[in-house]
Structures are given as structure tokens and as C-alpha cells.
Amino acid sequence: HPLYSELFDLVMKGDVVAHESLARDIAEHGGNVVYLALSGVFTGDSSAPTDMLIVGTLREQYIARRVSEYEKKSGAPVRYTLMTQEEFVDRRHMMDKFLYAFFEAKQDIVVNTLNA
């Protein structure tokens, strides 16, 4: 259909806006977020071990509720990982397989006060 590419672009732009809205909301209201990066379903990289990595002193129930709302609207499951700053630093120093795979995948960093 001649309008396929234009409609596809509109849908993709809508997805990007929804991703950014979710990430911004979690960064602002999900606790003291020191690192937040999107990968996997958000970047189209199926090799990522998680779709969203969030580090800090977090409001876990709030984040779970926001992700659940996003999943209902988008119709796609979101794998997210929460870590304290101490756990993140420890796992990074010991070359944790999970974090290594995450950093090797395509990602969009939303918050990074750790210089990770």
C-alpha cells in the first residue's frame, strides 16, 4: 500500500514517545535513580539480557506498576532489572556476565550519574 511507510513511521514514533515517557517517569518518580538504560525491546536488540536496567535506591512498587501499565498499553512484555548502587558496582567490578552482556547490547542511556 502506498501509505505503508508513512503509517509505519507514525507507529514507530508513537513507540519512541511511549518509551521516553516511561523512562522519564521512572527516572523522576522511581526513587533515587542513578542509572537507567533501555535496551532489548526498546532498542530492537534481542541479545540484551534485560530491556531496562535501573540502579539506585528505588521505589520498586512504583516501578512495577508503571512497567505493568506500559505492558498493557503496548501489548509487549518488558523485562526489567533493579539493582542497588552497591550491587551494581560490586557486579561490575567482578565482570558479572549479566552486566557484561547488557553493556555489549545496544542501549539508550537515560540517567547516568555513575559514569558507567
C-alpha positions as CSV (number, residue, x, y, z in Angstrom):
1,H,0.0,0.0,0.0
2,P,1.4,3.4,-0.9
3,L,0.9,4.8,2.7
4,Y,2.5,1.8,4.4
5,S,5.9,3.5,5.1
6,E,4.2,6.7,6.4
7,L,1.9,4.7,8.7
8,F,4.9,2.6,9.9
9,D,6.9,5.7,10.7
10,L,3.9,7.1,12.7
11,V,3.6,3.9,14.7
12,M,7.4,3.9,15.4
13,K,7.3,7.5,16.5
14,G,4.5,6.7,18.9
15,D,6.5,3.8,20.3
16,V,9.5,6.1,20.9
17,V,7.4,8.7,22.7
18,A,5.9,5.9,24.9
19,H,9.4,4.6,25.7
20,E,10.7,8.0,26.6
21,S,7.6,8.8,28.7
22,L,8.1,5.5,30.7
23,A,11.8,6.1,31.2
24,R,11.4,9.8,32.2
25,D,8.6,8.9,34.6
26,I,10.7,6.2,36.3
27,A,13.7,8.5,36.4
28,E,11.7,11.3,38.0
29,H,9.5,9.3,40.4
30,G,11.0,5.8,40.8
31,G,13.2,6.8,43.7
32,N,16.8,8.0,43.6
33,V,17.7,6.6,40.2
34,V,21.5,6.9,39.5
35,Y,21.5,4.8,36.3
36,L,18.7,3.9,33.9
37,A,19.3,2.4,30.4
38,L,16.9,1.0,27.9
39,S,17.8,-2.0,25.7
40,G,16.2,-5.1,24.3
41,V,12.6,-4.5,23.2
42,F,13.2,-0.7,23.4
43,T,16.3,-0.7,21.0
44,G,15.4,-3.8,18.9
45,D,18.4,-5.7,20.3
46,S,17.3,-9.2,21.1
47,S,20.7,-10.2,22.5
48,A,20.2,-7.9,25.6
49,P,19.6,-9.8,28.8
50,T,17.1,-7.2,30.0
51,D,15.1,-4.4,28.5
52,M,15.6,-1.9,31.2
53,L,18.3,-1.7,33.9
54,I,17.6,0.6,36.8
55,V,20.1,1.3,39.6
56,G,19.6,3.3,42.8
57,T,17.5,3.5,45.9
58,L,14.3,2.6,44.2
59,R,10.6,2.6,44.7
60,E,10.1,-0.9,43.5
61,Q,6.3,-1.0,43.7
62,Y,6.0,2.2,41.8
63,I,8.3,1.0,39.0
64,A,6.5,-2.3,38.8
65,R,3.2,-0.5,38.5
66,R,4.5,1.8,35.7
67,V,6.0,-1.1,33.8
68,S,2.8,-3.1,34.1
69,E,0.8,-0.1,32.7
70,Y,3.2,0.2,29.8
71,E,2.9,-3.5,29.1
72,K,-0.9,-3.3,29.0
73,K,-0.8,-0.4,26.6
74,S,2.0,-1.7,24.3
75,G,0.9,-5.4,24.4
76,A,4.6,-6.4,24.8
77,P,6.3,-7.8,28.0
78,V,9.2,-5.7,29.4
79,R,12.0,-7.4,31.3
80,Y,13.4,-5.0,33.8
81,T,16.2,-5.4,36.4
82,L,16.5,-3.4,39.6
83,M,19.8,-3.1,41.5
84,T,21.1,-1.1,44.4
85,Q,24.1,1.1,43.6
86,E,26.3,-1.1,45.8
87,E,25.2,-4.3,44.0
88,F,25.8,-2.7,40.6
89,V,29.3,-1.5,41.5
90,D,30.2,-4.9,43.0
91,R,28.9,-6.9,40.0
92,R,30.6,-4.5,37.6
93,H,34.0,-4.9,39.4
94,M,33.7,-8.7,39.2
95,M,33.0,-8.6,35.5
96,D,29.5,-10.0,36.0
97,K,28.2,-11.9,32.9
98,F,24.8,-10.3,33.0
99,L,26.2,-6.8,33.1
100,Y,28.8,-7.5,30.5
101,A,26.1,-8.8,28.1
102,F,23.9,-5.8,28.9
103,F,26.7,-3.3,28.1
104,E,27.6,-5.2,24.9
105,A,24.0,-4.8,23.7
106,K,22.6,-1.7,22.0
107,Q,21.3,0.7,24.7
108,D,19.8,4.1,25.3
109,I,21.1,5.7,28.5
110,V,18.5,7.9,30.2
111,V,20.2,8.6,33.5
112,N,23.9,8.1,34.3
113,T,25.3,9.8,37.4
114,L,27.7,6.8,37.9
115,N,29.7,7.4,34.8
116,A,29.1,3.7,33.9
